[in-house]
């Protein structure tokens, strides 16, 4: 999919606005609507999940609001009512807004449809690598039993497959990170998880001379490994 952009129009409170889609590349036009950081993307025909992701990434680079709280894809013709006081009607030739709140409308653009492989490649080429951080937290009353190890190993997994292992110790502040990680594979978001490597001391159970291990957090916010 290769979208192209148009210009913003604004629907002022208590006013109506009609946009002629025939000037916007119809029937391959789209409408990107924003209100209070909420986003609606309309297309005449239903898009595949991969096409939606490509179009969403495109809209992010041309948007008035860069971080919408929610994104809704709709398709087909008829009236859509995001709220009790706002209506948007889509026809084969135009989009009509009835607004009682302040809406921004970014209409337009044409797009071409490609193969699933091309969609996936488009997403992969546009995505930015991600960084995943990990830190260790000790809950052992400042090593009161004198059994805290000098280092521990933690392993990152992507869709259940090992990515790599980091060693955490006092020298690196019991923290580290993986950089340059892919966000998607074959058009699907990668699920990252973390586990701590089991040893004679890090057994997963709290007992004399041993530690229980608990992993919290997420790939987006960073993982925290707590030993008690």
mmCIF file of the C-alpha atoms, coordinates in Angstrom:
data_MODEL
# 
_entry.id   MODEL 
# 
loop_
_atom_site.group_PDB 
_atom_site.id 
_atom_site.type_symbol 
_atom_site.label_atom_id 
_atom_site.label_alt_id 
_atom_site.label_comp_id 
_atom_site.label_asym_id 
_atom_site.label_entity_id 
_atom_site.label_seq_id 
_atom_site.pdbx_PDB_ins_code 
_atom_site.Cartn_x 
_atom_site.Cartn_y 
_atom_site.Cartn_z 
_atom_site.occupancy 
_atom_site.B_iso_or_equiv 
_atom_site.pdbx_formal_charge 
_atom_site.auth_seq_id 
_atom_site.auth_comp_id 
_atom_site.auth_asym_id 
_atom_site.auth_atom_id 
_atom_site.pdbx_PDB_model_num 
ATOM 1   C CA . UNK A 1 1   ? 0.000   0.000   0.000  1.00 0.00 ? 1   UNK A CA 1 
ATOM 2   C CA . UNK A 1 2   ? 1.295   3.441   -0.931 1.00 0.00 ? 2   UNK A CA 1 
ATOM 3   C CA . UNK A 1 3   ? -0.853  6.266   0.553  1.00 0.00 ? 3   UNK A CA 1 
ATOM 4   C CA . UNK A 1 4   ? -0.554  9.931   -0.407 1.00 0.00 ? 4   UNK A CA 1 
ATOM 5   C CA . UNK A 1 5   ? -1.627  12.839  1.758  1.00 0.00 ? 5   UNK A CA 1 
ATOM 6   C CA . UNK A 1 6   ? -3.946  15.808  1.428  1.00 0.00 ? 6   UNK A CA 1 
ATOM 7   C CA . UNK A 1 7   ? -4.710  18.886  3.532  1.00 0.00 ? 7   UNK A CA 1 
ATOM 8   C CA . UNK A 1 8   ? -6.414  19.444  6.886  1.00 0.00 ? 8   UNK A CA 1 
ATOM 9   C CA . UNK A 1 9   ? -9.866  21.003  7.061  1.00 0.00 ? 9   UNK A CA 1 
ATOM 10  C CA . UNK A 1 10  ? -11.469 21.841  10.378 1.00 0.00 ? 10  UNK A CA 1 
ATOM 11  C CA . UNK A 1 11  ? -15.062 21.355  11.406 1.00 0.00 ? 11  UNK A CA 1 
ATOM 12  C CA . UNK A 1 12  ? -15.899 24.140  13.828 1.00 0.00 ? 12  UNK A CA 1 
ATOM 13  C CA . UNK A 1 13  ? -18.364 23.595  16.694 1.00 0.00 ? 13  UNK A CA 1 
ATOM 14  C CA . UNK A 1 14  ? -22.037 23.475  15.700 1.00 0.00 ? 14  UNK A CA 1 
ATOM 15  C CA . UNK A 1 15  ? -21.218 23.656  11.991 1.00 0.00 ? 15  UNK A CA 1 
ATOM 16  C CA . UNK A 1 16  ? -21.415 21.295  9.038  1.00 0.00 ? 16  UNK A CA 1 
ATOM 17  C CA . UNK A 1 17  ? -18.729 20.606  6.465  1.00 0.00 ? 17  UNK A CA 1 
ATOM 18  C CA . UNK A 1 18  ? -18.851 18.633  3.237  1.00 0.00 ? 18  UNK A CA 1 
ATOM 19  C CA . UNK A 1 19  ? -15.719 17.357  1.543  1.00 0.00 ? 19  UNK A CA 1 
ATOM 20  C CA . UNK A 1 20  ? -15.753 16.287  -2.093 1.00 0.00 ? 20  UNK A CA 1 
ATOM 21  C CA . UNK A 1 21  ? -13.996 12.913  -2.284 1.00 0.00 ? 21  UNK A CA 1 
ATOM 22  C CA . UNK A 1 22  ? -13.810 13.025  -6.065 1.00 0.00 ? 22  UNK A CA 1 
ATOM 23  C CA . UNK A 1 23  ? -10.930 15.494  -5.674 1.00 0.00 ? 23  UNK A CA 1 
ATOM 24  C CA . UNK A 1 24  ? -9.123  13.163  -3.275 1.00 0.00 ? 24  UNK A CA 1 
ATOM 25  C CA . UNK A 1 25  ? -8.365  10.117  -5.367 1.00 0.00 ? 25  UNK A CA 1 
ATOM 26  C CA . UNK A 1 26  ? -11.708 8.333   -4.913 1.00 0.00 ? 26  UNK A CA 1 
ATOM 27  C CA . UNK A 1 27  ? -12.439 5.414   -5.007 1.00 0.00 ? 27  UNK A CA 1 
ATOM 28  C CA . UNK A 1 28  ? -9.078  4.817   -3.298 1.00 0.00 ? 28  UNK A CA 1 
ATOM 29  C CA . UNK A 1 29  ? -9.422  7.749   -0.922 1.00 0.00 ? 29  UNK A CA 1 
ATOM 30  C CA . UNK A 1 30  ? -9.294  7.700   2.850  1.00 0.00 ? 30  UNK A CA 1 
ATOM 31  C CA . UNK A 1 31  ? -10.365 10.103  5.592  1.00 0.00 ? 31  UNK A CA 1 
ATOM 32  C CA . UNK A 1 32  ? -8.377  10.570  8.790  1.00 0.00 ? 32  UNK A CA 1 
ATOM 33  C CA . UNK A 1 33  ? -10.444 12.263  11.513 1.00 0.00 ? 33  UNK A CA 1 
ATOM 34  C CA . UNK A 1 34  ? -9.051  13.504  14.848 1.00 0.00 ? 34  UNK A CA 1 
ATOM 35  C CA . UNK A 1 35  ? -10.799 14.822  17.936 1.00 0.00 ? 35  UNK A CA 1 
ATOM 36  C CA . UNK A 1 36  ? -9.186  15.219  21.331 1.00 0.00 ? 36  UNK A CA 1 
ATOM 37  C CA . UNK A 1 37  ? -6.459  12.739  20.394 1.00 0.00 ? 37  UNK A CA 1 
ATOM 38  C CA . UNK A 1 38  ? -8.967  10.129  19.191 1.00 0.00 ? 38  UNK A CA 1 
ATOM 39  C CA . UNK A 1 39  ? -8.636  8.914   15.625 1.00 0.00 ? 39  UNK A CA 1 
ATOM 40  C CA . UNK A 1 40  ? -11.003 7.463   13.023 1.00 0.00 ? 40  UNK A CA 1 
ATOM 41  C CA . UNK A 1 41  ? -9.703  6.221   9.678  1.00 0.00 ? 41  UNK A CA 1 
ATOM 42  C CA . UNK A 1 42  ? -12.306 5.589   6.974  1.00 0.00 ? 42  UNK A CA 1 
ATOM 43  C CA . UNK A 1 43  ? -11.884 3.846   3.636  1.00 0.00 ? 43  UNK A CA 1 
ATOM 44  C CA . UNK A 1 44  ? -14.528 2.913   1.050  1.00 0.00 ? 44  UNK A CA 1 
ATOM 45  C CA . UNK A 1 45  ? -13.516 -0.746  1.155  1.00 0.00 ? 45  UNK A CA 1 
ATOM 46  C CA . UNK A 1 46  ? -12.453 -2.873  4.098  1.00 0.00 ? 46  UNK A CA 1 
ATOM 47  C CA . UNK A 1 47  ? -8.684  -3.163  4.515  1.00 0.00 ? 47  UNK A CA 1 
ATOM 48  C CA . UNK A 1 48  ? -6.723  -6.147  5.742  1.00 0.00 ? 48  UNK A CA 1 
ATOM 49  C CA . UNK A 1 49  ? -4.966  -5.846  9.133  1.00 0.00 ? 49  UNK A CA 1 
ATOM 50  C CA . UNK A 1 50  ? -1.643  -5.363  7.351  1.00 0.00 ? 50  UNK A CA 1 
ATOM 51  C CA . UNK A 1 51  ? -3.078  -2.647  5.099  1.00 0.00 ? 51  UNK A CA 1 
ATOM 52  C CA . UNK A 1 52  ? -4.528  -0.938  8.160  1.00 0.00 ? 52  UNK A CA 1 
ATOM 53  C CA . UNK A 1 53  ? -1.126  -0.949  9.846  1.00 0.00 ? 53  UNK A CA 1 
ATOM 54  C CA . UNK A 1 54  ? 0.552   0.571   6.781  1.00 0.00 ? 54  UNK A CA 1 
ATOM 55  C CA . UNK A 1 55  ? -2.102  3.285   6.526  1.00 0.00 ? 55  UNK A CA 1 
ATOM 56  C CA . UNK A 1 56  ? -1.935  4.001   10.254 1.00 0.00 ? 56  UNK A CA 1 
ATOM 57  C CA . UNK A 1 57  ? 1.849   4.408   10.133 1.00 0.00 ? 57  UNK A CA 1 
ATOM 58  C CA . UNK A 1 58  ? 1.418   6.793   7.199  1.00 0.00 ? 58  UNK A CA 1 
ATOM 59  C CA . UNK A 1 59  ? -1.189  8.840   9.063  1.00 0.00 ? 59  UNK A CA 1 
ATOM 60  C CA . UNK A 1 60  ? 1.104   9.111   12.090 1.00 0.00 ? 60  UNK A CA 1 
ATOM 61  C CA . UNK A 1 61  ? 3.693   10.940  9.990  1.00 0.00 ? 61  UNK A CA 1 
ATOM 62  C CA . UNK A 1 62  ? 1.133   13.416  8.633  1.00 0.00 ? 62  UNK A CA 1 
ATOM 63  C CA . UNK A 1 63  ? -1.027  13.950  11.693 1.00 0.00 ? 63  UNK A CA 1 
ATOM 64  C CA . UNK A 1 64  ? -1.879  16.964  13.819 1.00 0.00 ? 64  UNK A CA 1 
ATOM 65  C CA . UNK A 1 65  ? -1.956  14.691  16.869 1.00 0.00 ? 65  UNK A CA 1 
ATOM 66  C CA . UNK A 1 66  ? 0.880   12.204  16.955 1.00 0.00 ? 66  UNK A CA 1 
ATOM 67  C CA . UNK A 1 67  ? -0.320  9.981   19.827 1.00 0.00 ? 67  UNK A CA 1 
ATOM 68  C CA . UNK A 1 68  ? -4.046  9.248   19.603 1.00 0.00 ? 68  UNK A CA 1 
ATOM 69  C CA . UNK A 1 69  ? -5.611  7.557   22.610 1.00 0.00 ? 69  UNK A CA 1 
ATOM 70  C CA . UNK A 1 70  ? -7.671  5.268   20.392 1.00 0.00 ? 70  UNK A CA 1 
ATOM 71  C CA . UNK A 1 71  ? -7.795  4.325   16.699 1.00 0.00 ? 71  UNK A CA 1 
ATOM 72  C CA . UNK A 1 72  ? -10.898 2.979   14.943 1.00 0.00 ? 72  UNK A CA 1 
ATOM 73  C CA . UNK A 1 73  ? -11.014 1.760   11.346 1.00 0.00 ? 73  UNK A CA 1 
ATOM 74  C CA . UNK A 1 74  ? -14.350 1.928   9.549  1.00 0.00 ? 74  UNK A CA 1 
ATOM 75  C CA . UNK A 1 75  ? -15.311 1.210   5.951  1.00 0.00 ? 75  UNK A CA 1 
ATOM 76  C CA . UNK A 1 76  ? -18.305 1.360   3.635  1.00 0.00 ? 76  UNK A CA 1 
ATOM 77  C CA . UNK A 1 77  ? -20.982 4.004   3.208  1.00 0.00 ? 77  UNK A CA 1 
ATOM 78  C CA . UNK A 1 78  ? -23.552 5.443   5.600  1.00 0.00 ? 78  UNK A CA 1 
ATOM 79  C CA . UNK A 1 79  ? -23.694 7.434   8.828  1.00 0.00 ? 79  UNK A CA 1 
ATOM 80  C CA . UNK A 1 80  ? -21.209 6.927   11.628 1.00 0.00 ? 80  UNK A CA 1 
ATOM 81  C CA . UNK A 1 81  ? -21.791 8.546   15.056 1.00 0.00 ? 81  UNK A CA 1 
ATOM 82  C CA . UNK A 1 82  ? -18.660 8.658   17.240 1.00 0.00 ? 82  UNK A CA 1 
ATOM 83  C CA . UNK A 1 83  ? -20.632 10.513  19.939 1.00 0.00 ? 83  UNK A CA 1 
ATOM 84  C CA . UNK A 1 84  ? -24.248 11.452  20.619 1.00 0.00 ? 84  UNK A CA 1 
ATOM 85  C CA . UNK A 1 85  ? -23.586 14.928  19.278 1.00 0.00 ? 85  UNK A CA 1 
ATOM 86  C CA . UNK A 1 86  ? -21.426 14.203  16.257 1.00 0.00 ? 86  UNK A CA 1 
ATOM 87  C CA . UNK A 1 87  ? -22.184 12.419  13.004 1.00 0.00 ? 87  UNK A CA 1 
ATOM 88  C CA . UNK A 1 88  ? -20.121 11.665  9.911  1.00 0.00 ? 88  UNK A CA 1 
ATOM 89  C CA . UNK A 1 89  ? -21.846 10.474  6.734  1.00 0.00 ? 89  UNK A CA 1 
ATOM 90  C CA . UNK A 1 90  ? -19.849 8.779   3.981  1.00 0.00 ? 90  UNK A CA 1 
ATOM 91  C CA . UNK A 1 91  ? -21.216 8.474   0.458  1.00 0.00 ? 91  UNK A CA 1 
ATOM 92  C CA . UNK A 1 92  ? -19.633 7.408   -2.814 1.00 0.00 ? 92  UNK A CA 1 
ATOM 93  C CA . UNK A 1 93  ? -18.641 10.974  -3.607 1.00 0.00 ? 93  UNK A CA 1 
ATOM 94  C CA . UNK A 1 94  ? -18.386 12.962  -0.379 1.00 0.00 ? 94  UNK A CA 1 
ATOM 95  C CA . UNK A 1 95  ? -18.059 12.993  3.389  1.00 0.00 ? 95  UNK A CA 1 
ATOM 96  C CA . UNK A 1 96  ? -20.365 15.167  5.496  1.00 0.00 ? 96  UNK A CA 1 
ATOM 97  C CA . UNK A 1 97  ? -19.585 16.260  9.049  1.00 0.00 ? 97  UNK A CA 1 
ATOM 98  C CA . UNK A 1 98  ? -22.061 17.438  11.674 1.00 0.00 ? 98  UNK A CA 1 
ATOM 99  C CA . UNK A 1 99  ? -20.116 18.637  14.688 1.00 0.00 ? 99  UNK A CA 1 
ATOM 100 C CA . UNK A 1 100 ? -21.067 19.887  18.133 1.00 0.00 ? 100 UNK A CA 1 
ATOM 101 C CA . UNK A 1 101 ? -17.493 19.574  19.284 1.00 0.00 ? 101 UNK A CA 1 
ATOM 102 C CA . UNK A 1 102 ? -14.291 20.661  17.665 1.00 0.00 ? 102 UNK A CA 1 
ATOM 103 C CA . UNK A 1 103 ? -13.225 18.069  15.089 1.00 0.00 ? 103 UNK A CA 1 
ATOM 104 C CA . UNK A 1 104 ? -10.283 18.154  12.711 1.00 0.00 ? 104 UNK A CA 1 
ATOM 105 C CA . UNK A 1 105 ? -10.548 16.379  9.376  1.00 0.00 ? 105 UNK A CA 1 
ATOM 106 C CA . UNK A 1 106 ? -7.582  15.178  7.357  1.00 0.00 ? 106 UNK A CA 1 
ATOM 107 C CA . UNK A 1 107 ? -9.084  13.868  4.191  1.00 0.00 ? 107 UNK A CA 1 
ATOM 108 C CA . UNK A 1 108 ? -7.660  12.255  1.388  1.00 0.00 ? 108 UNK A CA 1 
ATOM 109 C CA . UNK A 1 109 ? -5.018  10.501  -0.288 1.00 0.00 ? 109 UNK A CA 1 
ATOM 110 C CA . UNK A 1 110 ? -5.128  7.742   -2.716 1.00 0.00 ? 110 UNK A CA 1 
ATOM 111 C CA . UNK A 1 111 ? -3.698  4.320   -2.059 1.00 0.00 ? 111 UNK A CA 1 
ATOM 112 C CA . UNK A 1 112 ? -2.797  1.228   -4.040 1.00 0.00 ? 112 UNK A CA 1 
ATOM 113 C CA . UNK A 1 113 ? -3.217  -2.340  -2.836 1.00 0.00 ? 113 UNK A CA 1 
ATOM 114 C CA . UNK A 1 114 ? -0.387  -4.828  -3.022 1.00 0.00 ? 114 UNK A CA 1 
ATOM 115 C CA . UNK A 1 115 ? 0.383   -8.383  -1.981 1.00 0.00 ? 115 UNK A CA 1 
ATOM 116 C CA . UNK A 1 116 ? 0.569   -9.460  1.693  1.00 0.00 ? 116 UNK A CA 1 
ATOM 117 C CA . UNK A 1 117 ? 4.329   -9.851  1.330  1.00 0.00 ? 117 UNK A CA 1 
ATOM 118 C CA . UNK A 1 118 ? 4.647   -6.264  0.123  1.00 0.00 ? 118 UNK A CA 1 
ATOM 119 C CA . UNK A 1 119 ? 2.506   -5.019  3.033  1.00 0.00 ? 119 UNK A CA 1 
ATOM 120 C CA . UNK A 1 120 ? 4.731   -6.835  5.518  1.00 0.00 ? 120 UNK A CA 1 
ATOM 121 C CA . UNK A 1 121 ? 7.873   -5.474  3.863  1.00 0.00 ? 121 UNK A CA 1 
ATOM 122 C CA . UNK A 1 122 ? 6.429   -1.963  3.965  1.00 0.00 ? 122 UNK A CA 1 
ATOM 123 C CA . UNK A 1 123 ? 5.754   -2.218  7.685  1.00 0.00 ? 123 UNK A CA 1 
ATOM 124 C CA . UNK A 1 124 ? 9.180   -3.694  8.405  1.00 0.00 ? 124 UNK A CA 1 
ATOM 125 C CA . UNK A 1 125 ? 10.965  -1.024  6.383  1.00 0.00 ? 125 UNK A CA 1 
ATOM 126 C CA . UNK A 1 126 ? 9.136   1.818   8.155  1.00 0.00 ? 126 UNK A CA 1 
ATOM 127 C CA . UNK A 1 127 ? 9.292   0.566   11.700 1.00 0.00 ? 127 UNK A CA 1 
ATOM 128 C CA . UNK A 1 128 ? 11.901  1.877   14.097 1.00 0.00 ? 128 UNK A CA 1 
ATOM 129 C CA . UNK A 1 129 ? 13.931  -0.656  16.112 1.00 0.00 ? 129 UNK A CA 1 
ATOM 130 C CA . UNK A 1 130 ? 12.964  -0.970  19.754 1.00 0.00 ? 130 UNK A CA 1 
ATOM 131 C CA . UNK A 1 131 ? 15.005  -1.099  22.942 1.00 0.00 ? 131 UNK A CA 1 
ATOM 132 C CA . UNK A 1 132 ? 14.045  -3.327  25.874 1.00 0.00 ? 132 UNK A CA 1 
ATOM 133 C CA . UNK A 1 133 ? 15.466  -2.590  29.311 1.00 0.00 ? 133 UNK A CA 1 
ATOM 134 C CA . UNK A 1 134 ? 15.790  -4.887  32.307 1.00 0.00 ? 134 UNK A CA 1 
ATOM 135 C CA . UNK A 1 135 ? 16.743  -4.205  35.913 1.00 0.00 ? 135 UNK A CA 1 
ATOM 136 C CA . UNK A 1 136 ? 17.185  -6.323  39.019 1.00 0.00 ? 136 UNK A CA 1 
ATOM 137 C CA . UNK A 1 137 ? 15.568  -5.586  42.385 1.00 0.00 ? 137 UNK A CA 1 
ATOM 138 C CA . UNK A 1 138 ? 16.743  -7.372  45.529 1.00 0.00 ? 138 UNK A CA 1 
ATOM 139 C CA . UNK A 1 139 ? 14.311  -7.750  48.418 1.00 0.00 ? 139 UNK A CA 1 
ATOM 140 C CA . UNK A 1 140 ? 16.599  -9.490  50.886 1.00 0.00 ? 140 UNK A CA 1 
ATOM 141 C CA . UNK A 1 141 ? 17.103  -6.877  53.619 1.00 0.00 ? 141 UNK A CA 1 
ATOM 142 C CA . UNK A 1 142 ? 20.447  -5.830  52.118 1.00 0.00 ? 142 UNK A CA 1 
ATOM 143 C CA . UNK A 1 143 ? 21.680  -9.423  51.784 1.00 0.00 ? 143 UNK A CA 1 
ATOM 144 C CA . UNK A 1 144 ? 21.048  -10.216 55.431 1.00 0.00 ? 144 UNK A CA 1 
ATOM 145 C CA . UNK A 1 145 ? 21.634  -13.956 54.866 1.00 0.00 ? 145 UNK A CA 1 
ATOM 146 C CA . UNK A 1 146 ? 24.874  -13.354 52.929 1.00 0.00 ? 146 UNK A CA 1 
ATOM 147 C CA . UNK A 1 147 ? 23.801  -15.511 49.999 1.00 0.00 ? 147 UNK A CA 1 
ATOM 148 C CA . UNK A 1 148 ? 23.244  -12.907 47.279 1.00 0.00 ? 148 UNK A CA 1 
ATOM 149 C CA . UNK A 1 149 ? 25.180  -13.934 44.139 1.00 0.00 ? 149 UNK A CA 1 
ATOM 150 C CA . UNK A 1 150 ? 27.704  -11.621 42.499 1.00 0.00 ? 150 UNK A CA 1 
ATOM 151 C CA . UNK A 1 151 ? 25.718  -11.756 39.241 1.00 0.00 ? 151 UNK A CA 1 
ATOM 152 C CA . UNK A 1 152 ? 22.585  -13.178 37.640 1.00 0.00 ? 152 UNK A CA 1 
ATOM 153 C CA . UNK A 1 153 ? 21.680  -13.962 34.023 1.00 0.00 ? 153 UNK A CA 1 
ATOM 154 C CA . UNK A 1 154 ? 18.417  -12.981 32.332 1.00 0.00 ? 154 UNK A CA 1 
ATOM 155 C CA . UNK A 1 155 ? 17.248  -14.149 28.924 1.00 0.00 ? 155 UNK A CA 1 
ATOM 156 C CA . UNK A 1 156 ? 15.006  -12.273 26.484 1.00 0.00 ? 156 UNK A CA 1 
ATOM 157 C CA . UNK A 1 157 ? 12.610  -14.259 24.305 1.00 0.00 ? 157 UNK A CA 1 
ATOM 158 C CA . UNK A 1 158 ? 10.776  -13.225 21.132 1.00 0.00 ? 158 UNK A CA 1 
ATOM 159 C CA . UNK A 1 159 ? 7.629   -15.262 20.495 1.00 0.00 ? 159 UNK A CA 1 
ATOM 160 C CA . UNK A 1 160 ? 9.106   -17.898 22.782 1.00 0.00 ? 160 UNK A CA 1 
ATOM 161 C CA . UNK A 1 161 ? 12.493  -18.054 21.030 1.00 0.00 ? 161 UNK A CA 1 
ATOM 162 C CA . UNK A 1 162 ? 15.635  -16.920 22.834 1.00 0.00 ? 162 UNK A CA 1 
ATOM 163 C CA . UNK A 1 163 ? 17.089  -13.618 21.637 1.00 0.00 ? 163 UNK A CA 1 
ATOM 164 C CA . UNK A 1 164 ? 20.043  -13.330 23.995 1.00 0.00 ? 164 UNK A CA 1 
ATOM 165 C CA . UNK A 1 165 ? 21.193  -13.340 27.599 1.00 0.00 ? 165 UNK A CA 1 
ATOM 166 C CA . UNK A 1 166 ? 22.476  -10.447 29.701 1.00 0.00 ? 166 UNK A CA 1 
ATOM 167 C CA . UNK A 1 167 ? 24.497  -10.649 32.905 1.00 0.00 ? 167 UNK A CA 1 
ATOM 168 C CA . UNK A 1 168 ? 23.419  -8.242  35.663 1.00 0.00 ? 168 UNK A CA 1 
ATOM 169 C CA . UNK A 1 169 ? 25.770  -7.325  38.465 1.00 0.00 ? 169 UNK A CA 1 
ATOM 170 C CA . UNK A 1 170 ? 26.887  -4.506  40.721 1.00 0.00 ? 170 UNK A CA 1 
ATOM 171 C CA . UNK A 1 171 ? 29.214  -3.115  38.030 1.00 0.00 ? 171 UNK A CA 1 
ATOM 172 C CA . UNK A 1 172 ? 26.348  -2.370  35.629 1.00 0.00 ? 172 UNK A CA 1 
ATOM 173 C CA . UNK A 1 173 ? 23.967  -1.315  38.376 1.00 0.00 ? 173 UNK A CA 1 
ATOM 174 C CA . UNK A 1 174 ? 22.032  -4.568  38.062 1.00 0.00 ? 174 UNK A CA 1 
ATOM 175 C CA . UNK A 1 175 ? 20.548  -3.337  34.790 1.00 0.00 ? 175 UNK A CA 1 
ATOM 176 C CA . UNK A 1 176 ? 21.089  -3.678  31.053 1.00 0.00 ? 176 UNK A CA 1 
ATOM 177 C CA . UNK A 1 177 ? 19.203  -3.464  27.756 1.00 0.00 ? 177 UNK A CA 1 
ATOM 178 C CA . UNK A 1 178 ? 18.771  -5.010  24.331 1.00 0.00 ? 178 UNK A CA 1 
ATOM 179 C CA . UNK A 1 179 ? 18.843  -2.589  21.401 1.00 0.00 ? 179 UNK A CA 1 
ATOM 180 C CA . UNK A 1 180 ? 17.935  -2.730  17.713 1.00 0.00 ? 180 UNK A CA 1 
ATOM 181 C CA . UNK A 1 181 ? 15.096  -5.215  18.186 1.00 0.00 ? 181 UNK A CA 1 
ATOM 182 C CA . UNK A 1 182 ? 12.441  -5.787  15.532 1.00 0.00 ? 182 UNK A CA 1 
ATOM 183 C CA . UNK A 1 183 ? 8.849   -4.892  16.372 1.00 0.00 ? 183 UNK A CA 1 
ATOM 184 C CA . UNK A 1 184 ? 7.160   -7.190  13.863 1.00 0.00 ? 184 UNK A CA 1 
ATOM 185 C CA . UNK A 1 185 ? 7.741   -10.463 12.069 1.00 0.00 ? 185 UNK A CA 1 
ATOM 186 C CA . UNK A 1 186 ? 5.786   -11.491 8.981  1.00 0.00 ? 186 UNK A CA 1 
ATOM 187 C CA . UNK A 1 187 ? 3.458   -8.566  9.575  1.00 0.00 ? 187 UNK A CA 1 
ATOM 188 C CA . UNK A 1 188 ? 2.632   -9.494  13.179 1.00 0.00 ? 188 UNK A CA 1 
ATOM 189 C CA . UNK A 1 189 ? 3.771   -7.789  16.386 1.00 0.00 ? 189 UNK A CA 1 
ATOM 190 C CA . UNK A 1 190 ? 6.491   -9.731  18.191 1.00 0.00 ? 190 UNK A CA 1 
ATOM 191 C CA . UNK A 1 191 ? 5.697   -10.700 21.798 1.00 0.00 ? 191 UNK A CA 1 
ATOM 192 C CA . UNK A 1 192 ? 8.767   -10.254 23.993 1.00 0.00 ? 192 UNK A CA 1 
ATOM 193 C CA . UNK A 1 193 ? 9.076   -12.000 27.376 1.00 0.00 ? 193 UNK A CA 1 
ATOM 194 C CA . UNK A 1 194 ? 11.870  -12.363 29.911 1.00 0.00 ? 194 UNK A CA 1 
ATOM 195 C CA . UNK A 1 195 ? 13.066  -15.119 32.221 1.00 0.00 ? 195 UNK A CA 1 
ATOM 196 C CA . UNK A 1 196 ? 15.807  -15.377 34.831 1.00 0.00 ? 196 UNK A CA 1 
ATOM 197 C CA . UNK A 1 197 ? 18.312  -18.201 34.471 1.00 0.00 ? 197 UNK A CA 1 
ATOM 198 C CA . UNK A 1 198 ? 17.920  -20.758 37.273 1.00 0.00 ? 198 UNK A CA 1 
ATOM 199 C CA . UNK A 1 199 ? 20.967  -21.542 39.441 1.00 0.00 ? 199 UNK A CA 1 
ATOM 200 C CA . UNK A 1 200 ? 21.657  -23.222 42.789 1.00 0.00 ? 200 UNK A CA 1 
ATOM 201 C CA . UNK A 1 201 ? 20.844  -19.882 44.430 1.00 0.00 ? 201 UNK A CA 1 
ATOM 202 C CA . UNK A 1 202 ? 18.227  -18.485 42.033 1.00 0.00 ? 202 UNK A CA 1 
ATOM 203 C CA . UNK A 1 203 ? 15.959  -21.505 42.264 1.00 0.00 ? 203 UNK A CA 1 
ATOM 204 C CA . UNK A 1 204 ? 12.586  -19.810 41.937 1.00 0.00 ? 204 UNK A CA 1 
ATOM 205 C CA . UNK A 1 205 ? 11.697  -20.725 45.498 1.00 0.00 ? 205 UNK A CA 1 
ATOM 206 C CA . UNK A 1 206 ? 12.234  -18.699 48.656 1.00 0.00 ? 206 UNK A CA 1 
ATOM 207 C CA . UNK A 1 207 ? 14.179  -20.735 51.172 1.00 0.00 ? 207 UNK A CA 1 
ATOM 208 C CA . UNK A 1 208 ? 17.407  -20.913 53.182 1.00 0.00 ? 208 UNK A CA 1 
ATOM 209 C CA . UNK A 1 209 ? 20.163  -19.682 50.876 1.00 0.00 ? 209 UNK A CA 1 
ATOM 210 C CA . UNK A 1 210 ? 17.855  -19.478 47.832 1.00 0.00 ? 210 UNK A CA 1 
ATOM 211 C CA . UNK A 1 211 ? 15.821  -16.805 46.066 1.00 0.00 ? 211 UNK A CA 1 
ATOM 212 C CA . UNK A 1 212 ? 12.379  -16.701 44.526 1.00 0.00 ? 212 UNK A CA 1 
ATOM 213 C CA . UNK A 1 213 ? 12.260  -14.898 41.164 1.00 0.00 ? 213 UNK A CA 1 
ATOM 214 C CA . UNK A 1 214 ? 9.430   -12.752 39.802 1.00 0.00 ? 214 UNK A CA 1 
ATOM 215 C CA . UNK A 1 215 ? 9.376   -10.931 36.449 1.00 0.00 ? 215 UNK A CA 1 
ATOM 216 C CA . UNK A 1 216 ? 7.129   -7.900  36.022 1.00 0.00 ? 216 UNK A CA 1 
ATOM 217 C CA . UNK A 1 217 ? 6.806   -5.083  33.500 1.00 0.00 ? 217 UNK A CA 1 
ATOM 218 C CA . UNK A 1 218 ? 6.679   -5.282  29.732 1.00 0.00 ? 218 UNK A CA 1 
ATOM 219 C CA . UNK A 1 219 ? 8.770   -4.847  26.609 1.00 0.00 ? 219 UNK A CA 1 
ATOM 220 C CA . UNK A 1 220 ? 7.434   -1.313  26.196 1.00 0.00 ? 220 UNK A CA 1 
ATOM 221 C CA . UNK A 1 221 ? 8.013   -0.204  29.795 1.00 0.00 ? 221 UNK A CA 1 
ATOM 222 C CA . UNK A 1 222 ? 10.996  -2.415  30.623 1.00 0.00 ? 222 UNK A CA 1 
ATOM 223 C CA . UNK A 1 223 ? 11.199  -5.621  32.647 1.00 0.00 ? 223 UNK A CA 1 
ATOM 224 C CA . UNK A 1 224 ? 11.886  -5.808  36.374 1.00 0.00 ? 224 UNK A CA 1 
ATOM 225 C CA . UNK A 1 225 ? 13.242  -9.017  37.922 1.00 0.00 ? 225 UNK A CA 1 
ATOM 226 C CA . UNK A 1 226 ? 12.636  -9.140  41.669 1.00 0.00 ? 226 UNK A CA 1 
ATOM 227 C CA . UNK A 1 227 ? 14.368  -11.661 43.923 1.00 0.00 ? 227 UNK A CA 1 
ATOM 228 C CA . UNK A 1 228 ? 13.121  -12.320 47.444 1.00 0.00 ? 228 UNK A CA 1 
# 
